[in-house]
Amino acid sequence: MSVHNQHLESLEDIKKLMNKSSRFISLSGLSGVAAGLCALVAAWICREKVISYQKAHGLGEEHLREPLVFREGYEALAKDLILIAAVTFIAAFALAFLFTYLRSRKAGVAIWGYTARRVMINVLVPMLAGGLLVWRMMQLGVYGLIAPACLLFYGLALINGSKYTLTEIRYLGYGQLILGALNLWMLGYGLYFWAAGFGLLHIIYGIVMWNKYERTSSETVTV
Amino acid sequence: MKNPISGLNKTFDNRVRLGVMSILMVNEEVSFNDLKQMLEVTDGNLATHLVTLEEEGYLKVHKGFIGRKTNTTYAVTKAGEKAFKEHITALENMIRGIK
């Protein structure tokens, strides 16, 4: 019987090492929730900025969805919005990193290991390609396409990275792709699609993942 | 009657050697340091087992450099892959047999 158990143990070991060495599994659900909250706050601030710009030119909230007209203060508004986007990205990334770091420390896995590097490379390549496209769109003044392009490329990045981390992140990627595609035909609503994709979807995904992987594990630790 | 021991590979008796093979089966190429980190073993211990596996012809070793630091990476050979798969099949058969 002990020989039997020994063989079972060997098989368990093999399975565990294959999984641990090929996927980065410390990604925390709370990272998703934190990034989503950042995005929602930023979307709200952007909305206020745009409304006050419209009001300054005698347009009410009902004109919010119409393409912005080039008038006095337009450059300043564009700069503000880009700044907000940059700050949000950094804050969301930092918070996401923090929660994942805490989780990996609890699990005793080094955060910057072989698997983490692979996830990063696979997520970053599509993101950089998308970033380049968005940058060029800004230069050419094709502002309406920026939000859908962000969503589409972010979705692709997640799907690409999902091969090397929790598989479920693939569904978050599909969600972003769908929103990005819809947004292509509803151009004035970029901010809302952005809030839905980067905000709501992240939060929903984060809560689902936290429930699935982290809540039970923390309970068994404390009990 | 068939001997239940047959098929089990002596080389994979050891936990570290079995671990190295498991990791390399699902990854194209892994460096010495990454193996060390994943298996949580010392340099000397890992090096000894890697030599054994290499001598059996189960591993391909690639010595490279990152800047001035050596960066040795490992990958499984066809023979290594075959031996590992046979070992797993033997393990499974034994578990089924004893049940």
Contacts between the chains, C-beta under 8 A, distances in Angstrom:
chain1	res1	chain2	res2	distance
A	1	B	98	7.6
A	3	B	94	7.6
A	3	B	98	7.0
A	4	B	94	7.6
A	4	B	95	6.2
A	4	B	98	4.5
A	4	B	99	7.4
A	7	B	91	4.9
A	7	B	94	5.5
A	7	B	95	5.3
A	8	B	95	6.1
A	10	B	18	6.4
A	10	B	91	6.0
A	11	B	88	7.4
A	11	B	91	5.8
A	11	B	92	7.4
A	11	B	95	7.6
A	13	B	15	6.9
A	13	B	18	6.7
A	13	B	19	6.8
A	13	B	22	7.2
A	14	B	18	6.6
A	14	B	22	4.4
A	14	B	88	7.1
A	17	B	19	5.3
A	17	B	22	4.2
A	17	B	23	5.5
A	17	B	38	6.9
A	17	B	39	7.7
A	18	B	22	5.2
A	18	B	23	7.2
A	18	B	25	6.6
A	18	B	26	4.7
A	20	B	38	6.4
A	21	B	22	7.5
A	21	B	23	4.2
A	21	B	26	6.3
A	21	B	27	5.8
A	21	B	30	7.3
A	21	B	38	5.3
A	22	B	26	4.4
A	22	B	27	6.1
A	110	B	37	6.1
A	113	B	34	6.9
A	113	B	37	6.0
A	113	B	38	7.6
A	114	B	27	7.9
A	114	B	30	6.7
A	114	B	31	7.6
A	114	B	34	4.1
A	114	B	37	7.5
A	114	B	38	7.4
